[in-house]
Amino acid sequence: MSCRPVTLRRYEEIQPRPYMHYPRDIYGDLDSLGYPKQSTTTIREGLILVNTFEETFGEVYDSGKGVWSRLGKTISNHFHQVVVSLAAFIGETRIFACTGLFIDWNGCTTILTSASLIRDPNDGNKIAENLKIEVNIPNEGCKEGILQHCNLHYNVALVDVEKFRPLCSSKILEEQWDPRILEDPNVVAVGRCFKSGVLMATHGKRTDWSGMLDCRDLRYSSCTITKAGIGGPLFDFKGRFVGMNFYDKKIGTPFVFKDHICRLLAQFEGKRYVYLECLFDVFKCMPCEV
């Protein structure tokens, strides 16, 4: 079944790009994070930077506070090893940053993350050209990432790190879907900042409400995250993968369920660089628009 290209209007609402609020005109350039530099004049005039990717949420790993005290050492250490941060650059300018998860897939280890990482800043329906991806890996530093697969409609991407294999990964495909996950609404959202490498987590409750989104495969949790948590995993308190998080400041944290991600990963097998697939027949999710 053919499908018209998808306009990403709702994407822009859920995951707004960094922008500046200017009380008056300013002058300046972009710094290495992709945000306008603040001159003495702009600081004095009250320039406000919003929608950044380095703001933490919840409690920091190893703090022993909040959700970490409930997870236990084994699960906490596992999260520390499998959750990474990624950033996309055009030249020296960073255009996006988010969280990712090492997973076992198709006989190798790859990173599951949000396709927002590789979108063209000027056209969300395209992949940015001349893009450089860096992955900040715990205890390893930054390494080059290579886009392996992506689906812009469902906002899912896989990124490889060549000549590197992590000590452990999340085996989301090997785990059978456990109905008990649906019985317990308590969940944990995990994210990692790119520049600092800080790992953080917060907890909340999952809901079956699809809210104002047109996609029935998206659900919400009451976990309060920041943009740094985009693409990050949602777990239950036993460390089982529930889904991947997106971001919406106003109406909760949207996430896509594990089973939908697994179906998409199955579509990726045997393909490379899946730029824009609708998969309308597979998921029967949101309608295509022009």
C-alpha positions as CSV (number, residue, x, y, z in Angstrom):
1,M,0.0,0.0,0.0
2,S,1.4,3.3,-1.0
3,C,1.5,6.2,1.4
4,R,2.0,9.9,1.1
5,P,4.9,11.6,2.9
6,V,4.2,12.5,6.5
7,T,4.2,16.0,7.7
8,L,5.6,16.2,11.2
9,R,3.4,18.9,12.7
10,R,2.9,17.1,15.9
11,Y,6.6,16.3,16.1
12,E,7.3,20.0,16.3
13,E,4.9,20.4,19.2
14,I,6.2,17.4,21.2
15,Q,9.9,18.1,20.6
16,P,10.4,21.8,20.0
17,R,13.8,22.8,18.7
18,P,16.0,25.1,20.7
19,Y,15.0,28.7,20.2
20,M,15.7,32.1,21.7
21,H,13.3,34.7,23.1
22,Y,14.6,38.1,22.2
23,P,13.3,41.1,24.1
24,R,15.1,43.2,21.5
25,D,17.3,42.5,18.5
26,I,20.6,40.8,19.3
27,Y,23.9,40.2,17.5
28,G,26.0,37.1,17.8
29,D,26.9,33.7,16.5
30,L,26.2,30.1,17.4
31,D,28.3,28.3,19.9
32,S,29.4,24.7,19.7
33,L,26.1,23.5,21.3
34,G,24.0,25.1,18.6
35,Y,22.7,27.9,20.8
36,P,23.3,31.6,20.3
37,K,26.1,33.1,22.3
38,Q,25.0,35.5,24.9
39,S,26.7,38.9,24.7
40,T,26.9,41.4,27.5
41,T,24.0,43.3,25.9
42,T,21.8,40.2,25.6
43,I,22.4,39.2,29.2
44,R,21.6,42.7,30.4
45,E,18.4,42.7,28.3
46,G,17.2,39.4,29.7
47,L,17.7,37.0,26.8
48,I,16.2,33.6,27.8
49,L,17.5,30.3,26.4
50,V,14.9,27.5,26.4
51,N,14.5,24.0,25.1
52,T,18.1,23.0,25.8
53,F,19.4,19.4,26.0
54,E,21.6,19.6,29.1
55,E,19.0,20.1,31.8
56,T,18.8,17.2,34.2
57,F,15.7,15.6,35.7
58,G,14.8,13.3,38.6
59,E,17.7,12.0,40.6
60,V,21.3,11.5,39.6
61,Y,22.9,8.0,39.4
62,D,24.9,7.1,42.6
63,S,23.0,9.7,44.6
64,G,21.2,6.9,46.5
65,K,18.2,9.1,46.5
66,G,14.7,8.8,45.1
67,V,14.2,6.1,42.4
68,W,17.7,4.8,42.7
69,S,17.2,3.8,46.3
70,R,14.2,1.7,45.1
71,L,15.9,0.1,42.1
72,G,18.8,-1.7,43.9
73,K,22.4,-1.9,43.0
74,T,22.2,-4.5,40.2
75,I,19.5,-2.8,38.2
76,S,21.1,0.6,38.7
77,N,24.5,-0.6,37.5
78,H,22.8,-2.2,34.4
79,F,21.2,1.1,33.6
80,H,24.6,2.9,34.0
81,Q,26.2,0.5,31.4
82,V,23.5,0.4,28.7
83,V,22.2,4.0,28.6
84,V,24.3,6.4,26.6
85,S,23.9,9.9,25.2
86,L,24.3,11.0,21.6
87,A,24.7,14.3,19.8
88,A,24.5,15.3,16.1
89,F,26.7,18.0,14.6
90,I,26.9,19.9,11.3
91,G,30.4,21.2,11.2
92,E,31.1,22.3,14.8
93,T,27.5,23.2,15.6
94,R,25.5,20.8,17.6
95,I,22.0,20.5,16.3
96,F,20.5,17.9,18.6
97,A,21.3,15.7,21.6
98,C,19.4,12.9,23.2
99,T,19.6,9.6,25.0
100,G,20.0,6.1,23.6
101,L,20.0,2.4,24.7
102,F,22.5,-0.3,23.8
103,I,20.4,-3.3,22.5
104,D,21.1,-6.7,21.0
105,W,19.7,-6.8,17.5
106,N,20.3,-8.8,14.4
107,G,23.4,-10.5,15.7
108,C,25.1,-7.3,16.9
109,T,24.9,-4.5,19.4
110,T,23.5,-1.2,18.4
111,I,21.9,1.9,19.9
112,L,18.2,2.5,19.9
113,T,17.3,6.2,20.0
114,S,15.1,8.9,18.6
115,A,15.2,9.8,14.9
116,S,15.0,13.4,16.0
117,L,18.8,13.1,16.3
118,I,19.3,13.0,12.6
119,R,16.5,15.3,11.3
120,D,17.3,18.3,9.1
121,P,16.9,21.4,11.3
122,N,15.2,23.2,8.4
123,D,13.0,20.3,7.2
124,G,11.9,17.7,9.6
125,N,10.9,15.3,6.8
126,K,14.5,14.8,5.8
127,I,17.8,13.5,7.3
128,A,20.4,16.3,7.7
129,E,23.3,16.2,5.2
130,N,26.9,16.2,6.3
131,L,25.9,15.0,9.7
132,K,28.3,13.8,12.3
133,I,27.1,11.7,15.2
134,E,29.0,11.4,18.5
135,V,28.2,8.9,21.2
136,N,29.2,9.6,24.8
137,I,29.8,6.1,26.4
138,P,30.3,5.7,30.1
139,N,34.0,5.2,31.0
140,E,34.9,5.3,27.3
141,G,34.3,8.9,26.3
142,C,33.0,10.1,22.9
143,K,33.1,7.8,19.9
144,E,31.8,8.3,16.3
145,G,28.4,7.0,15.7
146,I,27.1,5.8,12.3
147,L,23.4,5.8,11.4
148,Q,22.3,2.3,10.5
149,H,18.5,2.5,10.2
150,C,15.9,5.1,10.9
151,N,12.1,5.6,10.5
152,L,11.1,9.2,10.6
153,H,7.4,8.5,10.8
154,Y,7.8,6.6,14.1
155,N,10.8,8.6,15.2
156,V,13.1,5.6,15.8
157,A,16.7,5.2,14.8
158,L,19.6,2.7,15.2
159,V,23.1,4.0,15.5
160,D,26.2,1.9,15.4
161,V,29.6,2.5,17.1
162,E,32.2,0.7,15.0
163,K,34.9,-1.4,16.7
164,F,33.2,-1.2,20.0
165,R,31.2,-3.7,22.0
166,P,29.8,-2.7,25.4
167,L,30.1,-5.0,28.4
168,C,26.3,-5.5,28.4
169,S,23.3,-4.5,26.5
170,S,19.5,-4.6,26.8
171,K,18.1,-7.8,25.2
172,I,14.7,-6.4,24.4
173,L,14.0,-8.9,21.6
174,E,14.9,-12.0,23.6
175,E,12.6,-11.1,26.5
176,Q,9.1,-12.4,26.0
177,W,6.5,-9.8,26.6
178,D,5.3,-10.2,30.1
179,P,1.6,-9.3,30.8
180,R,2.7,-8.5,34.3
181,I,4.4,-5.4,32.9
182,L,1.0,-4.1,32.0
183,E,-0.5,-5.0,35.4
184,D,2.0,-2.7,37.2
185,P,1.8,0.9,36.1
186,N,4.9,2.0,37.9
187,V,7.7,2.9,35.5
188,V,11.2,4.5,35.5
189,A,12.4,6.9,32.8
190,V,16.2,7.0,32.3
191,G,18.3,9.6,30.5
192,R,21.8,10.8,30.1
193,C,23.1,14.3,29.3
194,F,25.7,14.5,26.5
195,K,28.1,17.1,27.7
196,S,28.3,16.1,31.3
197,G,27.5,12.4,30.9
198,V,25.3,12.6,33.9
199,L,22.9,9.6,34.2
200,M,19.5,10.4,35.7
201,A,16.2,8.7,36.4
202,T,12.7,9.5,37.6
203,H,9.7,7.4,38.2
204,G,6.0,7.7,37.6
205,K,3.0,5.8,36.4
206,R,2.1,4.5,32.9
207,T,-1.3,5.2,31.4
208,D,-3.2,3.7,28.5
209,W,-4.5,7.1,27.5
210,S,-3.3,8.2,24.1
211,G,-4.1,11.8,24.8
212,M,-4.2,14.4,22.0
213,L,-1.9,12.4,19.7
214,D,-3.3,10.8,16.6
215,C,-1.1,7.8,17.0
216,R,-2.7,5.0,19.1
217,D,0.7,3.3,19.5
218,L,1.8,6.2,21.8
219,R,1.0,6.2,25.5
220,Y,1.9,8.5,28.3
221,S,3.6,8.2,31.7
222,S,3.6,10.7,34.5
223,C,7.4,10.7,34.5
224,T,8.7,14.3,34.3
225,I,11.8,14.4,32.1
226,T,13.6,17.1,30.1
227,K,14.7,17.1,26.5
228,A,17.8,15.2,27.5
229,G,15.6,12.2,28.0
230,I,14.3,12.1,24.4
231,G,15.0,8.6,23.0
232,G,15.7,7.2,26.5
233,P,14.3,4.0,27.8
234,L,11.3,3.4,30.0
235,F,11.7,0.5,32.4
236,D,9.7,-1.2,35.1
237,F,11.1,-1.5,38.5
238,K,12.5,-5.0,37.7
239,G,14.6,-3.5,34.9
240,R,12.4,-4.8,32.1
241,F,12.2,-2.6,29.0
242,V,8.7,-1.1,28.5
243,G,9.3,1.5,25.8
244,M,11.1,4.5,24.5
245,N,10.4,8.1,25.7
246,F,9.7,11.2,23.8
247,Y,9.0,14.7,25.3
248,D,6.0,16.8,25.9
249,K,6.2,19.4,28.7
250,K,2.5,20.2,28.9
251,I,0.6,16.9,28.9
252,G,3.0,14.2,30.0
253,T,5.8,12.1,28.6
254,P,4.8,10.1,25.5
255,F,6.4,6.8,24.9
256,V,6.1,4.0,22.3
257,F,5.6,0.5,23.6
258,K,8.2,-2.2,23.3
259,D,6.2,-4.5,21.1
260,H,5.8,-1.7,18.5
261,I,9.5,-1.1,18.6
262,C,10.2,-4.8,18.1
263,R,7.9,-4.9,15.1
264,L,9.8,-1.9,13.6
265,L,13.2,-3.6,14.3
266,A,11.9,-6.6,12.4
267,Q,11.2,-4.4,9.4
268,F,14.7,-3.0,9.6
269,E,16.3,-6.5,9.2
270,G,17.7,-6.9,5.7
271,K,17.5,-3.1,5.0
272,R,19.9,-0.2,5.5
273,Y,19.3,3.5,5.8
274,V,15.5,3.3,6.0
275,Y,14.9,7.1,5.6
276,L,11.2,7.5,5.5
277,E,8.9,4.5,5.9
278,C,5.2,4.8,6.9
279,L,4.6,1.1,7.7
280,F,0.9,2.0,7.5
281,D,-0.2,-1.6,7.0
282,V,2.0,-2.9,9.8
283,F,1.0,-0.5,12.6
284,K,-2.1,1.2,11.2
285,C,-1.1,4.2,13.3
286,M,-1.4,7.8,12.5
287,P,-2.8,8.7,9.0
288,C,-0.5,10.2,6.4
289,E,-0.9,13.9,5.7
290,V,0.5,16.3,3.1
